[in-house]
Amino acid sequence: MGILDDKKLLITGVLTDASLAYSVARLAQEQGAEIILTGAGRGMRLTQRTAKKLPVVPEVLEFDVTSAEQASALQNELTESWGRIDGALHAIGFAPEACLGEDFMTPTWEDVSVAMEISAYSLKTVAEVVRPLMTDGGSIVGLDFDARFAWPAYNWMGVAKAALESTSRYLAKSLGAEGIRVNMVAAGPIRTMAAKSIPGFAAFEEVWGERSPLGWDIHDPDPVARACVALLSDWFPSTTGEMIHVDGGFHAIGA
């Protein structure tokens, strides 16, 4: 028996098998969940190809978080396929190239607004999709990178992550009466495709393992996946609005 037996989960953000969301999807299946993946735009084919590497090949539905029409269509398809949802993983983030690097002042609102909509507001969009289907409560989990600090090269994506964290708390407040929990998992740096797109990402890699009390392996997504699966299960029934650090303890150590 697994801790997700009979659970039906919506998993966003699977692009390749190096995606953190892929590790969550794989472990969720191993723990008994039935899952549906989402993909968008030019990445849809990649998601479909990667889905075939999972223990059980799941359905992949189209979901561009900037499209109200696709959000509505996804909700309809989930209603027809399952009728209910027990949990959802938000693993969606994007910022234009101008928003990353060391020049904080150059990006325009046009650039920043894209990062904010896709990386932060989309959590509310995911919640809107699954809320009517969480008829017996449920769990929404978002992947995060601790936005309490100004990190090298992260710039406006860091601002978007701060907005994501705040959004999760307000959603927890708004949806708690319906038994819906909303939590963040603040992961340490993992060598994913998204990480490779961040200029200066190596600066994180060099110090994280040295300063983390438990050490840190940038090639091992399993600790993050385990935390997400635990939060998607019934093992955290009274935890919401929380940000759980899975970073080897790095967050607890001063400069």
C-alpha positions as CSV (number, residue, x, y, z in Angstrom):
1,M,0.0,0.0,0.0
2,G,1.1,3.5,-0.8
3,I,0.3,6.8,0.9
4,L,-1.4,8.0,-2.2
5,D,-3.6,5.0,-2.9
6,D,-6.8,5.9,-4.7
7,K,-5.7,9.6,-5.0
8,K,-6.2,11.4,-8.3
9,L,-3.6,14.1,-8.9
10,L,-3.1,16.7,-11.5
11,I,0.7,17.3,-12.2
12,T,1.9,20.4,-14.1
13,G,5.4,21.2,-15.1
14,V,6.7,17.9,-16.5
15,L,8.9,18.7,-19.5
16,T,11.8,16.2,-19.3
17,D,12.7,13.5,-16.9
18,A,15.1,16.0,-15.3
19,S,12.1,18.1,-14.3
20,L,11.3,18.1,-10.5
21,A,7.7,17.6,-11.5
22,Y,8.7,14.3,-13.2
23,S,10.2,13.0,-10.0
24,V,7.0,13.9,-8.2
25,A,4.9,12.2,-10.8
26,R,7.0,9.0,-10.7
27,L,7.0,8.8,-6.9
28,A,3.2,9.6,-6.8
29,Q,2.5,6.7,-9.1
30,E,4.7,4.4,-7.0
31,Q,2.7,5.4,-4.0
32,G,-0.6,4.5,-5.6
33,A,-1.8,7.7,-7.3
34,E,-3.5,8.0,-10.6
35,I,-2.1,11.1,-12.4
36,I,-2.8,13.3,-15.3
37,L,-0.1,15.6,-16.7
38,T,-0.4,18.9,-18.4
39,G,1.7,20.4,-21.2
40,A,1.6,23.7,-23.1
41,G,2.7,25.1,-26.5
42,R,5.8,23.8,-28.0
43,G,6.6,21.9,-24.9
44,M,3.6,19.7,-25.3
45,R,5.4,17.1,-27.4
46,L,8.2,16.9,-24.9
47,T,5.7,16.3,-22.1
48,Q,4.0,13.6,-24.1
49,R,7.4,11.9,-24.8
50,T,8.5,12.1,-21.2
51,A,5.2,10.7,-20.0
52,K,6.1,7.4,-21.6
53,K,9.0,7.0,-19.2
54,L,6.8,6.9,-16.2
55,P,5.8,3.5,-14.6
56,V,2.3,4.0,-16.0
57,V,1.8,6.2,-19.0
58,P,-0.6,9.0,-18.0
59,E,-2.9,11.1,-20.1
60,V,-1.4,14.5,-21.0
61,L,-3.8,17.4,-21.4
62,E,-3.1,20.9,-22.8
63,F,-2.9,23.7,-20.3
64,D,-1.5,27.2,-21.0
65,V,-2.0,29.0,-17.7
66,T,-2.4,32.3,-19.6
67,S,-5.4,31.0,-21.5
68,A,-8.8,31.2,-19.7
69,E,-10.2,29.0,-22.5
70,Q,-7.7,26.2,-21.9
71,A,-8.2,26.4,-18.1
72,S,-11.9,25.9,-18.6
73,A,-11.4,23.1,-21.1
74,L,-9.0,21.4,-18.7
75,Q,-11.6,21.6,-15.9
76,N,-14.2,20.1,-18.2
77,E,-11.9,17.2,-19.3
78,L,-11.0,16.4,-15.7
79,T,-14.7,16.4,-14.8
80,E,-15.4,13.9,-17.6
81,S,-12.4,11.7,-16.8
82,W,-12.5,11.6,-13.0
83,G,-15.2,13.7,-11.6
84,R,-13.0,14.6,-8.6
85,I,-9.4,15.7,-7.9
86,D,-7.5,15.0,-4.7
87,G,-4.4,17.0,-5.3
88,A,-2.5,19.2,-7.7
89,L,1.2,20.1,-8.2
90,H,2.0,23.6,-9.4
91,A,5.5,23.4,-11.0
92,I,5.1,26.3,-13.4
93,G,7.5,29.1,-13.8
94,F,8.9,31.3,-16.6
95,A,10.6,34.7,-16.9
96,P,11.9,36.4,-20.0
97,E,15.6,36.4,-20.4
98,A,15.8,40.1,-19.5
99,C,14.4,39.3,-16.0
100,L,17.4,37.1,-15.1
101,G,21.0,37.9,-14.7
102,E,22.6,40.7,-12.7
103,D,20.9,43.8,-14.2
104,F,17.8,44.3,-12.1
105,M,16.9,47.7,-13.5
106,T,16.7,47.0,-17.3
107,P,13.5,44.7,-17.5
108,T,10.3,46.6,-18.4
109,W,6.9,45.9,-17.0
110,E,6.1,44.0,-20.2
111,D,8.9,41.5,-19.3
112,V,8.1,41.4,-15.5
113,S,4.3,41.0,-16.1
114,V,5.0,37.8,-18.0
115,A,7.1,36.4,-15.2
116,M,4.4,37.4,-12.6
117,E,1.5,35.9,-14.6
118,I,3.1,32.6,-15.4
119,S,5.1,32.1,-12.2
120,A,2.8,33.4,-9.5
121,Y,-0.8,34.2,-10.7
122,S,-0.9,30.8,-12.3
123,L,-1.2,29.2,-8.8
124,K,-4.6,30.8,-8.5
125,T,-5.4,29.6,-12.0
126,V,-4.5,26.0,-11.0
127,A,-6.7,26.4,-7.9
128,E,-9.6,27.7,-10.0
129,V,-9.3,24.6,-12.2
130,V,-9.3,22.0,-9.4
131,R,-11.4,23.7,-6.7
132,P,-14.8,22.5,-7.9
133,L,-13.4,19.0,-8.2
134,M,-12.0,18.8,-4.7
135,T,-15.4,17.8,-3.3
136,D,-13.9,16.2,-0.3
137,G,-11.1,18.6,0.3
138,G,-7.7,18.3,-1.2
139,S,-4.1,19.5,-1.4
140,I,-2.4,22.0,-3.7
141,V,1.4,22.0,-3.6
142,G,3.7,24.4,-5.3
143,L,7.4,24.2,-6.1
144,D,9.3,27.2,-4.8
145,F,12.8,28.7,-4.4
146,D,12.9,30.6,-1.1
147,A,12.2,34.2,-2.0
148,R,13.0,35.8,1.4
149,F,16.4,36.8,0.1
150,A,17.9,38.5,-3.0
151,W,19.8,35.7,-4.8
152,P,22.6,36.1,-7.4
153,A,21.2,36.3,-11.0
154,Y,17.6,35.4,-9.9
155,N,16.4,39.0,-10.0
156,W,12.7,39.3,-11.2
157,M,12.1,35.6,-10.9
158,G,12.8,36.0,-7.2
159,V,10.2,38.8,-7.1
160,A,7.8,36.4,-8.9
161,K,8.5,33.6,-6.4
162,A,7.8,36.0,-3.5
163,A,4.5,36.7,-5.1
164,L,3.9,33.0,-5.5
165,E,4.6,32.4,-1.8
166,S,2.2,35.2,-0.8
167,T,-0.5,33.9,-3.3
168,S,-0.2,30.4,-1.6
169,R,-0.9,32.0,1.8
170,Y,-4.0,33.9,0.6
171,L,-5.3,30.8,-1.2
172,A,-4.8,28.8,2.0
173,K,-6.9,31.4,3.8
174,S,-9.6,31.4,1.1
175,L,-9.9,27.7,0.5
176,G,-9.3,26.3,4.0
177,A,-13.0,26.3,4.9
178,E,-13.5,23.8,2.0
179,G,-10.8,21.5,3.3
180,I,-8.3,22.5,0.6
181,R,-4.7,22.8,1.8
182,V,-2.2,25.0,-0.1
183,N,1.6,24.7,0.7
184,M,4.9,25.4,-0.9
185,V,8.0,23.3,-1.0
186,A,11.1,25.5,-1.1
187,A,13.7,23.3,-2.8
188,G,17.4,23.6,-2.9
189,P,19.1,24.0,-6.3
190,I,18.6,20.9,-8.5
191,R,20.2,20.6,-12.0
192,T,17.0,20.8,-14.1
193,M,16.4,22.3,-17.5
194,A,14.9,25.4,-15.8
195,A,18.0,25.8,-13.6
196,K,20.3,25.7,-16.6
197,S,18.5,28.6,-18.1
198,I,19.5,30.9,-15.1
199,P,22.7,32.7,-15.7
200,G,25.1,32.2,-12.8
201,F,23.3,29.1,-11.5
202,A,26.7,27.6,-10.8
203,A,27.1,30.1,-7.9
204,F,24.3,28.2,-6.1
205,E,25.9,24.9,-6.7
206,E,29.3,25.8,-5.4
207,V,28.2,26.9,-1.9
208,W,25.0,24.9,-1.2
209,G,26.6,21.6,-0.4
210,E,29.3,23.3,1.7
211,R,26.9,25.3,3.9
212,S,24.0,22.9,4.2
213,P,24.2,21.0,7.6
214,L,22.9,17.8,5.9
215,G,24.8,18.4,2.6
216,W,23.1,18.7,-0.7
217,D,23.2,16.8,-4.0
218,I,22.2,19.0,-7.0
219,H,21.6,15.8,-9.0
220,D,19.2,14.2,-6.5
221,P,15.5,15.4,-6.8
222,D,14.2,12.6,-4.6
223,P,14.1,14.5,-1.3
224,V,12.0,17.2,-2.9
225,A,9.7,14.7,-4.6
226,R,9.2,12.9,-1.2
227,A,8.1,16.2,0.5
228,C,5.7,17.0,-2.3
229,V,4.1,13.5,-2.2
230,A,3.8,13.7,1.6
231,L,2.0,17.0,1.3
232,L,-0.3,15.6,-1.4
233,S,-1.2,12.7,0.9
234,D,-3.4,12.7,4.0
235,W,-0.4,12.8,6.3
236,F,-0.5,16.6,6.7
237,P,-4.2,17.1,7.4
238,S,-3.8,20.3,9.4
239,T,-0.9,22.0,7.5
240,T,-1.7,24.8,5.1
241,G,-0.2,28.2,4.2
242,E,3.2,26.6,4.9
243,M,6.6,26.8,3.2
244,I,8.6,23.6,3.8
245,H,12.3,23.8,3.1
246,V,13.9,20.8,1.4
247,D,17.4,22.3,1.0
248,G,19.7,20.3,3.4
249,G,19.2,23.0,6.0
250,F,20.8,25.8,4.0
251,H,18.1,28.2,4.9
252,A,18.9,28.0,8.6
253,I,22.5,29.0,8.3
254,G,23.6,32.6,8.3
255,A,26.1,34.2,6.0
